């Protein structure tokens, strides 16, 4: 695509040249072409990714090489291509700083504070360079200020990549100067998304004030491990207070990676949260969520999506919970120990809650039987909550460690039994460790959830968890429903749109029977668009399935994809 775009003016036929130029000069057509090089069309979407990893993948998915070539095609293309190219910056504001041609000389002079005892000299920015900087800064919508895992300083985050780094004094001087030249206004006036990190340095909050403006809608704060911990707590609270003043209309907040965030949200952080009245989604990852935090979040009138992680390894918050009513909450994700998650759910209510996702992990120093029992109790308690009858979507992930030979494994019937009363469910995802799925389970699901449109039932292979525990034992194959039964189940449910259940291996007789059904079926299932139930690729089988489900994309099951990935990683590591 790139070479075609770059060389379209070399086509030999004048008539085709003229037609192509006219078509590609239409702004709507040109934008449609250029946005094929970016996974995100608009960086100011209503609900950006909850996970910072998903955000990074989106930013890194931009095809910058192709967009740069498009910008060199002609004047008409240049402006549109540069808008897409500069919309998201993956390396902080380094690309913008490279617009100042003489910055390197200033950095060399101020790079070593031990050699230069004087304060950093003021960097002289020519008027023409500043106007050029502003033209490009207006295009920026998203900035990953910090995405490395080695935790550099903020001065390294804004350094010109591959060249002389800033020291902290230089960073302070440059930020202050940029803010002053711009009349105290943020230098990125159209910035919508900012991914940030916390560092105990004087330039941190100055940089935040310099970048964040009134149009910022999403802030990702990645905390780091600081000593002593209270320094980080103070930093997070002050950062929130800074954003509250600079960005009063902030709608999405994610705070991740801070083990000591509990003290922050218990004291000053929860007080600051109360003032973000426009917050629509929040994620508190790796945090101990306690009652003051929940009280602050419950007071946010527009909060629709909440994602919290509950850590049981610090003093338990269960005694501090009070019942909190969320007026607008419609999506909830809670992860952590089964007992903690279960008790957390007991104290949360919302009249609009329609989607819940629970990720239950095997806690440290807990035996398999204890976690197994707690997981079942948590699911049973879920079905009895007053808002359980309003749920339309349920995602339940239960990750358990390798059990001993004499310990009873997780039973799908035990998980399904309390959920069957929630007959209004339309989307169900169950990802469980080492469970067997039978034809009878599918019959039970069909009878209990008549409105079901999406079903994903995945049993994580035991070998995946054995490798995490460095255990080498004999793996007993788990029972799976027959593909013939799955096909019959899907055909009888005309409202079903997506199905993911790993089937047992298909025998030759079963394959012939499936082909007979495909030839004789009078009316195929036309609503199914996703059918991920296969354990291997087979042309005959895929041909038959295409007749049964003409609109469905056929694919391997999640377990099979994970097994293939694990096998590839093992082979690669062995070769290495």
N, C-alpha and C positions, 0 to 999 in steps of 0.2 A: 504493500500500500504506500509505503513511504517513498520508494523510488518512483512510483507512478505519479504521486502527488508532486514530487520535486521536479519532474521532467515533463510535465504535461504540455509545457510550451514548446517542446521539441517535436510534437506530433507533426507528420509531414503534410497532412491534408488541411488546407486553409479553412475549409468549411467546418471541419471537426474542431479545429482550433477555436474558431469563433464561437461555436455552440458551447464548447467546454468552458471557455472564459466567461461567457454570459451566465451559464448555470452556476459556476463556482464563484461568481461575483455577487450572487444573491446572499445577503447576510444569513438568512435562515438555513440555506443549503450549506453554506460554508461552516456555520457553527455545528451543524449536524455531522459534517465530516470530521471536524477537529475534535469533537467530544468522543469520537471513537478511540482517541489516544488517552483518555482519562476515564478511570472507573467511576468517577463522581462528576455529575453534571453541575451540581450546585453545592458548594461547601457550606451553605447556610440552611441545610435541611432542617425539618422540624425536629427530628430525633436522630442525632448522630450516634455512632457506635458507642455502646456502653464500655466496651473494652478498648484500652489504648492500643493493644496489639492490632485490633481490627482497623483502627484509625491509621496506624503506621503502615499497614498493608495497603490501604487505600492510597495513601500519599506516595508510597514507593511504587505503586502500580501505574503511575503516570508515565507515559512514554515520552520522556523529555527529548530524546534524540530526534524523534519524528517531528515533534512540535517545533523544535529549533530549526529544522530544515524547512518546515512549512512557513515559518516566519521570514525566511529568506527568498520565498518564491516571488513576491511582489509587494507593493505598498498596501494593496487591499488586504492581502492575507496577513501581513505582518501584525497589525493591531489585534486582530482576532486570535491569532496563534499565540501571541505574547500574553494575552489575557488568560488563556488556558494554562500556558506554561508556568506563569508566575502566580497562579492562584494558590498553589500549595507549595511551601518551602520545606524540604526534608532536612536541611542542615542549618537550622536556626536562621539568623539574618545574614549569614555569610555571603550569599549571592548579592544582597543589597550593598554590603560593605565593599564588595569588589568594584562597585560603580565609582568609588573614589580612587582615582589613579595614583595619588601620592600617599595613600595611607600606609604603605609598606615602609617608606622612609621614616614616618613618624613612629611606627612600631619599633623599628630597629633602635631608635634613639631611646625609647622608653621600655624596652623589653626586660632589662635587668635592673630592678630597683636598687640593688646593692652597689651597682656601678654608678648609678645616677641618683644622688641624694636629693636632688631638687624635685619638687612636684612636677608631674608631667606637663610639658608645654601644651598649650592649646592648639589643637589641630585646625589648621586653616582650611575651611571648605569653600571653594570658589562658588559664586552664585550659579554658574552654569552647571556645575556638578550637583549642586543641591536641587535645582529644578529637575534634572534628569533622575535623581534619586526619588523625588516625589512622584514623578510619572510612573515609575515602577512600583513604588510603595502602595500606590492606589490600587494596584491589581491584586495585592496579596489578601487572601481570604483565610488561609490556614497556615500555621507555623508550628513545626515540631522544634521547639526551642532546645530540647534535649531528648535524645533517644538512644544514646549509648548506655551500656551497662557498666562502664568503668568509672562512672561518676566524676567527670571532669568538673572544673570550676566554671562559674558563669563566664569568666573572661575567656576560657577556652571554647565555650559554647558559641561566642560571637566572633571568634577569631576567623580570619580569612583562611579557608581550608587549604592545608598544604603549605602554609606560609608562616610568618612570624606570629606567635600567639600574643594575646594581651596579657599583661599582668593586671591585678585587681585595680591598681590606681589608674591605669590607662582606661580600663573599662568604665570606671566611675566618671572619668573626665569626658570620655566620648559620649556616654549616655546623657550626662548633664548638658553637654554642648548641643546634641541633637534635639533634646527637649527644649532648650532655650531658643534655638533657631526656629523651631516650629511653634513658637509662642506658647509653650507649656502644654501643647496638645500632643496626643499620641502620634507617633510617626507612622503608624499603620492604621489609618482612619477607617478602613473597611474590613479590618480583621474580625472574623467570626469565631474561629476556633484556635485556641492556643494550648499547646501541650507544654507543661512547665515542670520544673523540678526545684527542690529546695536545697539551698546551700547556705551555710553559715558564713556569709560574706557580705560586706557593706553594699556591693553592687547589685545584690539579688533583687531587693524591693525597688530600687531605682530603675532597674531594667524592666521590671513588671509594670511600673507606672509609665515608663516610656513607651511600651508596646501596647498595653491594654487600653482600649477606648470604649466609648459608649455603645458601639455596635457589637462588642464581644458577646456572644451568646453561649459559648461552650468553653469550659476551662478544665483541663486535665492537670491535676497536681500529683506528681510522682514523688513521694517522700523517700528519704534515704535513711540509713542507719547512722545516727549521730551519737556522739558521746559528749556530755551526758545526754540521756534521752530528752530531758525537758527542753533543751535547746531546740530540738526539732518541733516539739509541741508549740513553743512560742512562735517559731518561724511559720508554721502552718496557720496559726491564728492570725498573725500579722498579715500574712499573704491574703487571707480571706477578707480581713478588714480593708486592705488596700483595694482589692477587687470590688468590694461593696461600694466604695466611693467612686472608683473609676468606671465601673460597669454596673450601674444600678439595675439594668434589665437582664442580667445574666439568667439563662434558662436551664443550663445543663452543667452539673458539677460532678467531677469524679476525683476522689482522693484515694490513691492506691500506694501500696508498698511501704506503709509506715507502721511499724510494730508498736510504737509508743503513741499512736494517735488517740488512745483512750483518754489520756489526761487532757489533751487538747479539747476534745469534744465534750468532756465533762465540765470544763471550766469556761474558757473564753470562746472556744470554737462553736459550742452549741448556741451561745448567745448571739454570735455573728450570724449563724444560719437562720435565725428567726427573721432577719431583715431582708433576706432574699425572697421577696414575695412573688417573684416571677419564675422561680425555679419549677421546671416541669419534670426533670429527671435527675436522679442523684445515684452515685455509686460510692460506697464506702467499702473498699476492698482491704482485706487483711486487717480489719479493725475490730476492736471489741465494742460492739454496739450496746450502749447502756441506755437507761431510761431517760436521762436528760437529752441525749441525742434524739431519741424517738419522739420525745415531747416537742423538741424544736422542729423536727421534720413534719410532725402532725399538724403544726400550726401553719404550714405552707399551703395556701389555698389552691394552688395550681399543680401541685405535685402529682404526676400521673404514673411515673415509672421509678421504682426504687430497687436497688441491688445492694445487698449487705452481706458481709461475711462475719460470722460469729466465731471467735476464737475461744476455745475452752481451756487453753493452757495458762491463761492469766486468771486472776481472781474472778470467779463466775459472776455474771451480771444477773442471773436468774432471780435473785432476791430483790433486785432493784426495779424490775419491770412493773409498770402500771399500764392499765388499759389505755390505748391510744386510738382515736378514731381519725382516719384519714378521709377527708371529704371527697377528694378527686382521684385517689389511687386506683389504677386499673391494672397495672402489671407489677408483680413482685417476684424478685429472685432472692432466695436466701440459701446460704451455703455454710456448711460447718458440721459439727458433731450432731448426730441424730437427736440426742436428748436436748441439746441447746436449741436446735432449730425448732423442735416440737414445742418447747416452752415459749420460744419467741412468738410463734404463730398464735398462741393462746391469748396474747395481749394485744393483738392488732385486729382492727376491724375497718372495713370500707364498704360502702353500699355499691360501689362501682367496680369492684375487683372482678376481673374476668379472666386473667391469665396469671398463673403461678408456676414458678420453676424452683424446684428444690434440688440441691446438690448435697448429698449426704456422704461424708467421708469417714473413713476408718480413723478414729482418733488415736493419738499416741498413748501407749501403755494400756490399751484396751484389748481385751480378749475378743476373739471372733464371735463367740456366743453372746457376749454382752452387746456388741454392736449390732449383731443380727437381731436380737430382741428389741433394742432401742429403735432400729429402723422400722420394724413392723409396727411398733407402738406409735411412732411418729406419723406413719401413713394412716393408721386407724384414727388418730386424733384429728388429722386433717379433714377426714370425711364428716366429722361431727361438728365442725366449726360453723357458725351461722352463715358465713359468706360462701361456704362450699357449694351451695345450691345455685350460685350465680356464675360459677366458673364455666367458661367455654373452652379454655385451653389449659392443659396440665402437662408439664414436663417434670419427670421424676428421674433423677440420676442417683443411683446408690452404688458407691465404689467401696468394695470390701477387699481386705488383704487375703492372701492365700490361707485357706483353712486347713486344719489338720485332718487326717484321714478319718478320725473318729468323731468329727464335728459335723453336724447337720448343715447342709448348704441352704441357701436362700431359695424359697419356693415361690414360684410365680403366683400360685393360687393364694398364698398368704398376702401377697401385695395387692392382688386384684380384688379380693373379697371386700375390703372396706370401701373401695373406689366404685364398686358397681352401683351404689345408691346414687351416684352423681350422674344421673341419666341424661343430663343436658350437654355433656361434653361433646365438642366437635373436633377437637385436636388433642391427641394423646401421644406423648413420647415417653417411653420407658426404656432406660438404659441401665441395666442391672449386671451385677457380676455373677457369672457362673449360675445361670438359671436355665432350666429346660423349658421349652415351649412346645406344646402339643396341639393336636387338632382340636381337642376339647377346650383348650384355652381360647382359640379363635371363636368357637361356638359361643362360649360365655361372653366374650366381648361383643359379638354381634347382637346378642339378646339384650345386653345391658345398655349399650350406647347406640340407639337407633339413628342419631343425628351425626354420627361420626363421619368426618370428611378426610381426616389425616390420621394415620396410625404408623408409628415407628416403634417397633419392639425389638430391642437389641440386647443380646446377652454377650457381655464382653468376654472374649476367650480367656481361659484361665492362664494360658501361657504368657499373656501380656503382663499379668500381675505376678507371675512367678519370676519373670526376669527382673521386675522391680525389687523383689524380695531376695534376689540372688538364690532362688531355690531351684533345684533340679529334681523333679518328681515325674512320675508317669501321669500323663494327661488322659483322663477318661472322656471320650467324646460325649457331648451333650445331645439329648434328643431334640429334633427339630420337626416341625410339621412338614408334610409332603407338599411339594410344589403343586401337585394336582389339587390338593385341598385348598391351598392358598388361592389358586386361580378360581376355583368354584366359589370361594368366599367373596372374592372381589367382584365377580360377575353378578352375584346376587345383591350387590350393594351399589345401585346406580349413582348414589350421591358421593361415593368415595372418589377422592381426587389424588391422594398420595398414599402409597403403601410401601413399608419397609419392614420385612420380616424375613430372616434368613431361612431358606428351605433346606430340606435334606437333599442329598445327592439324587439326581434323577436317573432312574433305571431305564433301559431301552424300552421296556413295556410301558412304563409311565410316559415316556416321550411320545410313543405312538398314540397313546390315549389322548394326550394333549393335542396332538395334530388332528385327531378325529374330531375333538370338540371344536377346534378352530375351523374345520371345514364345514361342520354342520350347524354352527351357531347362527341363528337367524339375525340376532341383533347384538352387535358387540357393545362393550362398555365404553362409551364415548367421553365420559367425564374424567377418567383416570389419566393423569398427566405424568405421574412418577411411579415406577414399579422397580424398586430396588430389593429384589428377593433372590437373585441368582448367586450361585456359588462358583460358577465357571461360565466361560463364554462358549456358546454353541450356536452355530448358524441355523440349524434346523429348529432349535428351540426358540431362538429369537424371531424367526420367521413366523412361527405359530403364535407367539405372544403378540406380535405386531398385528395379526389378524384379530386377536381377541381384544386388544387394547390399542386401537389405531393411533391415538394421540399421546400415548405414554412414552416417556423416555425410559428405556430399559437399562438397568445397571446392576452391579454387584451389591450385595448387602454390606452394611457397615462393618460387620465382623470380618467379612472376607477382605474388604479393602484394608482394614487394620492388619490383618494377618499378612497380606502381601507387602505392606509397608514394613512390617517388622522383619519379614524374611529378607527384604532388600537391604535393610539396615544391618542385619546380621551378616549377610554376605559381604557387604562393603567393609564392615569392621574386621571380618576375618581376613579379607584380602589385604587390608591395610596392615 
